[in-house]
Amino acid sequence: MRLKDITAVHDDDGLKGTSRMWRASMLITLLGLISYVIGFSTQHWCSMDHELSEHMAGVEVNAHFGLWTQCITLTVLFNGKVIKDDCENLKNDKAWKPASKSLCSIGLILSTLGLVFSFLAGCRQNMLLMTFGGGLLMAGAMISAIGSGLFVGKAKHEDDRLEPGYSVYFALTGSGLLVVGGGMQLLSIRHEYSSIA
């Protein structure tokens, strides 16, 4: 099959000629990517609130951390004096930390490329680009979700006092929306795309 054979109907109106499903998939994909980026970049993947320190008697621990940074506040219980209150880079002291960071980063890159290819597919009305973009979106979303789940699951396994924070919910919601957007992108090839009016 030649490229000319798989190119959809040509339309000089640009995005006006794209199917409704493609436009809806682009909106959902954009929302998913924004949500994932918020989760990816913020520091509240896991948190610990008002827990007693296991290493220092009479000290309360408040902490939150993301993929890249951890913030810890240590407070003496009897007088409320803050001993430590700072943020630092999250150490890669366990094998799962760099693995989950890598999976989340690869997922973000693939999802971003998927959005770009999907947009170009709609502008050029090219089914090959649309298939490639939808595939990248689906792959990126699944890899991102695996990385997010690995990070929170392993952190919770190591310290059961940790609770998932809003960042991981943004990341997982974003991954879910990217799967939906990528799936709609692939479905738009078969549904309405041959009659793009």
Phi and psi restraints in degrees (value plus and minus 20) as a CYANA .aco file:
   2 ARG   PHI    -104.3   -64.3
   2 ARG   PSI     137.1   177.1
   3 LEU   PHI     -77.9   -37.9
   3 LEU   PSI     -56.4   -16.4
   4 LYS   PHI     -80.7   -40.7
   4 LYS   PSI     -54.4   -14.4
   5 ASP   PHI     -90.9   -50.9
   5 ASP   PSI     -49.4    -9.4
   6 ILE   PHI    -118.3   -78.3
   6 ILE   PSI     -20.9    19.1
   7 THR   PHI     -97.8   -57.8
   7 THR   PSI     114.2   154.2
   8 ALA   PHI     -95.4   -55.4
   8 ALA   PSI    -196.1  -156.1
   9 VAL   PHI     -76.0   -36.0
   9 VAL   PSI     113.5   153.5
  10 HIS   PHI    -102.8   -62.8
  10 HIS   PSI     120.3   160.3
  11 ASP   PHI    -166.3  -126.3
  11 ASP   PSI     102.5   142.5
  12 ASP   PHI     -97.3   -57.3
  12 ASP   PSI     -24.0    16.0
  13 ASP   PHI    -104.0   -64.0
  13 ASP   PSI     -13.0    27.0
  14 GLY   PHI      46.8    86.8
  14 GLY   PSI    -145.2  -105.2
  15 LEU   PHI     -90.4   -50.4
  15 LEU   PSI     -37.3     2.7
  16 LYS   PHI     -85.1   -45.1
  16 LYS   PSI     -43.2    -3.2
  17 GLY   PHI    -108.0   -68.0
  17 GLY   PSI     -19.2    20.8
  18 THR   PHI    -104.3   -64.3
  18 THR   PSI     137.4   177.4
  19 SER   PHI     -91.7   -51.7
  19 SER   PSI     138.3   178.3
  20 ARG   PHI     -82.3   -42.3
  20 ARG   PSI     -58.7   -18.7
  21 MET   PHI     -83.9   -43.9
  21 MET   PSI     -59.3   -19.3
  22 TRP   PHI     -83.1   -43.1
  22 TRP   PSI     -64.7   -24.7
  23 ARG   PHI     -83.7   -43.7
  23 ARG   PSI     -61.3   -21.3
  24 ALA   PHI     -84.1   -44.1
  24 ALA   PSI     -60.4   -20.4
  25 SER   PHI     -84.7   -44.7
  25 SER   PSI     -56.1   -16.1
  26 MET   PHI     -86.6   -46.6
  26 MET   PSI     -60.4   -20.4
  27 LEU   PHI     -84.3   -44.3
  27 LEU   PSI     -67.1   -27.1
  28 ILE   PHI     -83.6   -43.6
  28 ILE   PSI     -60.9   -20.9
  29 THR   PHI     -83.5   -43.5
  29 THR   PSI     -63.3   -23.3
  30 LEU   PHI     -83.4   -43.4
  30 LEU   PSI     -64.2   -24.2
  31 LEU   PHI     -82.1   -42.1
  31 LEU   PSI     -61.3   -21.3
  32 GLY   PHI     -83.4   -43.4
  32 GLY   PSI     -62.3   -22.3
  33 LEU   PHI     -86.8   -46.8
  33 LEU   PSI     -60.6   -20.6
  34 ILE   PHI     -82.3   -42.3
  34 ILE   PSI     -65.6   -25.6
  35 SER   PHI     -81.3   -41.3
  35 SER   PSI     -63.1   -23.1
  36 TYR   PHI     -85.5   -45.5
  36 TYR   PSI     -61.8   -21.8
  37 VAL   PHI     -82.7   -42.7
  37 VAL   PSI     -59.2   -19.2
  38 ILE   PHI     -80.8   -40.8
  38 ILE   PSI     -67.9   -27.9
  39 GLY   PHI     -84.0   -44.0
  39 GLY   PSI     -62.8   -22.8
  40 PHE   PHI     -80.3   -40.3
  40 PHE   PSI     -57.8   -17.8
  41 SER   PHI    -117.3   -77.3
  41 SER   PSI     -31.0     9.0
  42 THR   PHI    -114.2   -74.2
  42 THR   PSI     147.5   187.5
  43 GLN   PHI    -125.2   -85.2
  43 GLN   PSI       3.8    43.8
  44 HIS   PHI    -141.4  -101.4
  44 HIS   PSI      30.9    70.9
  45 TRP   PHI     -93.2   -53.2
  45 TRP   PSI     -60.6   -20.6
  46 CYS   PHI    -158.0  -118.0
  46 CYS   PSI     131.5   171.5
  47 SER   PHI    -165.7  -125.7
  47 SER   PSI     138.0   178.0
  48 MET   PHI    -155.4  -115.4
  48 MET   PSI     100.1   140.1
  49 ASP   PHI    -139.1   -99.1
  49 ASP   PSI     107.4   147.4
  50 HIS   PHI      34.0    74.0
  50 HIS   PSI      26.3    66.3
  51 GLU   PHI    -123.1   -83.1
  51 GLU   PSI     128.9   168.9
  52 LEU   PHI     -98.4   -58.4
  52 LEU   PSI     120.5   160.5
  53 SER   PHI     -88.8   -48.8
  53 SER   PSI     119.3   159.3
  54 GLU   PHI    -102.1   -62.1
  54 GLU   PSI     -37.6     2.4
  55 HIS   PHI    -126.2   -86.2
  55 HIS   PSI     -41.2    -1.2
  56 MET   PHI    -150.1  -110.1
  56 MET   PSI     102.3   142.3
  57 ALA   PHI     -89.2   -49.2
  57 ALA   PSI     119.9   159.9
  58 GLY   PHI      52.3    92.3
  58 GLY   PSI       1.9    41.9
  59 VAL   PHI    -140.1  -100.1
  59 VAL   PSI     112.5   152.5
  60 GLU   PHI    -117.3   -77.3
  60 GLU   PSI     120.4   160.4
  61 VAL   PHI    -134.3   -94.3
  61 VAL   PSI     108.8   148.8
  62 ASN   PHI    -143.1  -103.1
  62 ASN   PSI     105.8   145.8
  63 ALA   PHI    -167.7  -127.7
  63 ALA   PSI     131.9   171.9
  64 HIS   PHI    -169.0  -129.0
  64 HIS   PSI     128.7   168.7
  65 PHE   PHI    -171.7  -131.7
  65 PHE   PSI     136.7   176.7
  66 GLY   PHI    -140.0  -100.0
  66 GLY   PSI    -179.5  -139.5
  67 LEU   PHI     -85.7   -45.7
  67 LEU   PSI     -49.5    -9.5
  68 TRP   PHI    -136.5   -96.5
  68 TRP   PSI     -46.2    -6.2
  69 THR   PHI    -155.5  -115.5
  69 THR   PSI     126.1   166.1
  70 GLN   PHI    -145.2  -105.2
  70 GLN   PSI     119.3   159.3
  71 CYS   PHI    -142.3  -102.3
  71 CYS   PSI     108.7   148.7
  72 ILE   PHI    -149.8  -109.8
  72 ILE   PSI     115.3   155.3
  73 THR   PHI    -143.3  -103.3
  73 THR   PSI     103.1   143.1
  74 LEU   PHI    -131.0   -91.0
  74 LEU   PSI     107.5   147.5
  75 THR   PHI    -148.8  -108.8
  75 THR   PSI     112.7   152.7
  76 VAL   PHI     -93.2   -53.2
  76 VAL   PSI     109.0   149.0
  77 LEU   PHI     -87.0   -47.0
  77 LEU   PSI     -64.4   -24.4
  78 PHE   PHI     -93.1   -53.1
  78 PHE   PSI     -44.5    -4.5
  79 ASN   PHI    -144.8  -104.8
  79 ASN   PSI     -22.9    17.1
  80 GLY   PHI      54.1    94.1
  80 GLY   PSI      -9.4    30.6
  81 LYS   PHI     -93.2   -53.2
  81 LYS   PSI     111.8   151.8
  82 VAL   PHI    -104.6   -64.6
  82 VAL   PSI     100.5   140.5
  83 ILE   PHI    -105.6   -65.6
  83 ILE   PSI     -61.2   -21.2
  84 LYS   PHI    -163.7  -123.7
  84 LYS   PSI     116.9   156.9
  85 ASP   PHI    -174.7  -134.7
  85 ASP   PSI      67.7   107.7
  86 ASP   PHI    -175.1  -135.1
  86 ASP   PSI     148.7   188.7
  87 CYS   PHI    -138.0   -98.0
  87 CYS   PSI     127.7   167.7
  88 GLU   PHI    -168.0  -128.0
  88 GLU   PSI     145.7   185.7
  89 ASN   PHI     -83.5   -43.5
  89 ASN   PSI     120.1   160.1
  90 LEU   PHI     -92.2   -52.2
  90 LEU   PSI     104.2   144.2
  91 LYS   PHI     -93.9   -53.9
  91 LYS   PSI     127.3   167.3
  92 ASN   PHI    -115.0   -75.0
  92 ASN   PSI      32.7    72.7
  93 ASP   PHI    -100.5   -60.5
  93 ASP   PSI     -31.2     8.8
  94 LYS   PHI    -142.5  -102.5
  94 LYS   PSI     127.4   167.4
  95 ALA   PHI     -82.8   -42.8
  95 ALA   PSI     -49.8    -9.8
  96 TRP   PHI     -91.9   -51.9
  96 TRP   PSI     -43.5    -3.5
  97 LYS   PHI     -86.6   -46.6
  97 LYS   PSI     -74.8   -34.8
  98 PRO   PHI     -86.2   -46.2
  98 PRO   PSI     -49.6    -9.6
  99 ALA   PHI     -85.0   -45.0
  99 ALA   PSI     -66.1   -26.1
 100 SER   PHI     -90.3   -50.3
 100 SER   PSI     -56.1   -16.1
 101 LYS   PHI     -81.8   -41.8
 101 LYS   PSI     -62.7   -22.7
 102 SER   PHI     -84.6   -44.6
 102 SER   PSI     -64.6   -24.6
 103 LEU   PHI     -82.3   -42.3
 103 LEU   PSI     -64.1   -24.1
 104 CYS   PHI     -84.7   -44.7
 104 CYS   PSI     -58.6   -18.6
 105 SER   PHI     -89.0   -49.0
 105 SER   PSI     -64.0   -24.0
 106 ILE   PHI     -82.9   -42.9
 106 ILE   PSI     -62.0   -22.0
 107 GLY   PHI     -80.3   -40.3
 107 GLY   PSI     -60.7   -20.7
 108 LEU   PHI     -85.0   -45.0
 108 LEU   PSI     -63.7   -23.7
 109 ILE   PHI     -82.9   -42.9
 109 ILE   PSI     -67.5   -27.5
 110 LEU   PHI     -83.2   -43.2
 110 LEU   PSI     -60.7   -20.7
 111 SER   PHI     -86.2   -46.2
 111 SER   PSI     -60.0   -20.0
 112 THR   PHI     -84.6   -44.6
 112 THR   PSI     -64.8   -24.8
 113 LEU   PHI     -82.6   -42.6
 113 LEU   PSI     -59.1   -19.1
 114 GLY   PHI     -80.6   -40.6
 114 GLY   PSI     -60.9   -20.9
 115 LEU   PHI     -84.5   -44.5
 115 LEU   PSI     -62.4   -22.4
 116 VAL   PHI     -83.5   -43.5
 116 VAL   PSI     -67.9   -27.9
 117 PHE   PHI     -85.1   -45.1
 117 PHE   PSI     -56.6   -16.6
 118 SER   PHI     -85.9   -45.9
 118 SER   PSI     -59.9   -19.9
 119 PHE   PHI     -84.2   -44.2
 119 PHE   PSI     -65.5   -25.5
 120 LEU   PHI     -82.4   -42.4
 120 LEU   PSI     -56.3   -16.3
 121 ALA   PHI     -82.2   -42.2
 121 ALA   PSI     -61.0   -21.0
 122 GLY   PHI     -89.1   -49.1
 122 GLY   PSI     -59.8   -19.8
 123 CYS   PHI     -86.3   -46.3
 123 CYS   PSI     -61.4   -21.4
 124 ARG   PHI    -112.5   -72.5
 124 ARG   PSI     -29.3    10.7
 125 GLN   PHI      31.4    71.4
 125 GLN   PSI      36.9    76.9
 126 ASN   PHI    -137.4   -97.4
 126 ASN   PSI      98.5   138.5
 127 MET   PHI     -88.1   -48.1
 127 MET   PSI     -51.9   -11.9
 128 LEU   PHI     -84.8   -44.8
 128 LEU   PSI     -66.2   -26.2
 129 LEU   PHI     -83.6   -43.6
 129 LEU   PSI     -57.7   -17.7
 130 MET   PHI     -85.6   -45.6
 130 MET   PSI     -60.8   -20.8
 131 THR   PHI     -83.6   -43.6
 131 THR   PSI     -65.3   -25.3
 132 PHE   PHI     -83.9   -43.9
 132 PHE   PSI     -65.5   -25.5
 133 GLY   PHI     -82.3   -42.3
 133 GLY   PSI     -64.7   -24.7
 134 GLY   PHI     -83.2   -43.2
 134 GLY   PSI     -59.7   -19.7
 135 GLY   PHI     -84.3   -44.3
 135 GLY   PSI     -62.6   -22.6
 136 LEU   PHI     -82.9   -42.9
 136 LEU   PSI     -60.7   -20.7
 137 LEU   PHI     -81.7   -41.7
 137 LEU   PSI     -66.2   -26.2
 138 MET   PHI     -83.9   -43.9
 138 MET   PSI     -66.0   -26.0
 139 ALA   PHI     -83.0   -43.0
 139 ALA   PSI     -66.9   -26.9
 140 GLY   PHI     -80.4   -40.4
 140 GLY   PSI     -61.9   -21.9
 141 ALA   PHI     -85.1   -45.1
 141 ALA   PSI     -62.7   -22.7
 142 MET   PHI     -88.3   -48.3
 142 MET   PSI     -60.9   -20.9
 143 ILE   PHI     -84.9   -44.9
 143 ILE   PSI     -60.6   -20.6
 144 SER   PHI     -82.1   -42.1
 144 SER   PSI     -64.2   -24.2
 145 ALA   PHI     -84.4   -44.4
 145 ALA   PSI     -59.8   -19.8
 146 ILE   PHI     -83.9   -43.9
 146 ILE   PSI     -65.1   -25.1
 147 GLY   PHI     -82.2   -42.2
 147 GLY   PSI     -61.7   -21.7
 148 SER   PHI     -84.6   -44.6
 148 SER   PSI     -66.5   -26.5
 149 GLY   PHI     -83.3   -43.3
 149 GLY   PSI     -60.4   -20.4
 150 LEU   PHI     -81.2   -41.2
 150 LEU   PSI     -65.9   -25.9
 151 PHE   PHI     -81.2   -41.2
 151 PHE   PSI     -73.2   -33.2
 152 VAL   PHI     -89.6   -49.6
 152 VAL   PSI     -60.5   -20.5
 153 GLY   PHI     -82.2   -42.2
 153 GLY   PSI     -65.4   -25.4
 154 LYS   PHI     -89.1   -49.1
 154 LYS   PSI     -59.1   -19.1
 155 ALA   PHI     -82.4   -42.4
 155 ALA   PSI     -64.3   -24.3
 156 LYS   PHI     -86.4   -46.4
 156 LYS   PSI     -56.2   -16.2
 157 HIS   PHI     -85.0   -45.0
 157 HIS   PSI     -58.1   -18.1
 158 GLU   PHI     -94.5   -54.5
 158 GLU   PSI     -53.8   -13.8
 159 ASP   PHI    -163.3  -123.3
 159 ASP   PSI      82.3   122.3
 160 ASP   PHI     -90.4   -50.4
 160 ASP   PSI     -23.5    16.5
 161 ARG   PHI     -98.4   -58.4
 161 ARG   PSI     -35.5     4.5
 162 LEU   PHI     -94.9   -54.9
 162 LEU   PSI     122.1   162.1
 163 GLU   PHI    -142.2  -102.2
 163 GLU   PSI     125.0   165.0
 164 PRO   PHI     -82.2   -42.2
 164 PRO   PSI     121.3   161.3
 165 GLY   PHI    -124.3   -84.3
 165 GLY   PSI    -199.3  -159.3
 166 TYR   PHI     -84.0   -44.0
 166 TYR   PSI     -48.8    -8.8
 167 SER   PHI     -81.2   -41.2
 167 SER   PSI     -62.6   -22.6
 168 VAL   PHI     -89.3   -49.3
 168 VAL   PSI     -50.8   -10.8
 169 TYR   PHI     -89.0   -49.0
 169 TYR   PSI     -58.7   -18.7
 170 PHE   PHI     -81.5   -41.5
 170 PHE   PSI     -64.4   -24.4
 171 ALA   PHI     -84.3   -44.3
 171 ALA   PSI     -65.0   -25.0
 172 LEU   PHI     -90.7   -50.7
 172 LEU   PSI     -57.4   -17.4
 173 THR   PHI     -83.3   -43.3
 173 THR   PSI     -63.7   -23.7
 174 GLY   PHI     -80.2   -40.2
 174 GLY   PSI     -62.7   -22.7
 175 SER   PHI     -82.0   -42.0
 175 SER   PSI     -62.0   -22.0
 176 GLY   PHI     -83.0   -43.0
 176 GLY   PSI     -63.8   -23.8
 177 LEU   PHI     -85.1   -45.1
 177 LEU   PSI     -54.8   -14.8
 178 LEU   PHI     -86.6   -46.6
 178 LEU   PSI     -56.9   -16.9
 179 VAL   PHI     -83.7   -43.7
 179 VAL   PSI     -65.3   -25.3
 180 VAL   PHI     -82.4   -42.4
 180 VAL   PSI     -67.0   -27.0
 181 GLY   PHI     -81.7   -41.7
 181 GLY   PSI     -62.7   -22.7
 182 GLY   PHI     -85.3   -45.3
 182 GLY   PSI     -60.4   -20.4
 183 GLY   PHI     -84.1   -44.1
 183 GLY   PSI     -62.4   -22.4
 184 MET   PHI     -85.2   -45.2
 184 MET   PSI     -55.3   -15.3
 185 GLN   PHI     -80.3   -40.3
 185 GLN   PSI     -65.8   -25.8
 186 LEU   PHI     -88.7   -48.7
 186 LEU   PSI     -58.1   -18.1
 187 LEU   PHI     -88.1   -48.1
 187 LEU   PSI     -50.7   -10.7
 188 SER   PHI     -87.1   -47.1
 188 SER   PSI     -36.8     3.2
 189 ILE   PHI     -86.8   -46.8
 189 ILE   PSI     -61.5   -21.5
 190 ARG   PHI    -108.6   -68.6
 190 ARG   PSI     -55.3   -15.3
 191 HIS   PHI    -121.0   -81.0
 191 HIS   PSI      97.2   137.2
 192 GLU   PHI      54.0    94.0
 192 GLU   PSI     -31.9     8.1
 193 TYR   PHI     -95.8   -55.8
 193 TYR   PSI     -48.8    -8.8
 194 SER   PHI     -95.6   -55.6
 194 SER   PSI     -37.4     2.6
 195 SER   PHI    -142.4  -102.4
 195 SER   PSI      51.5    91.5
 196 ILE   PHI     -95.5   -55.5
 196 ILE   PSI      -5.5    34.5
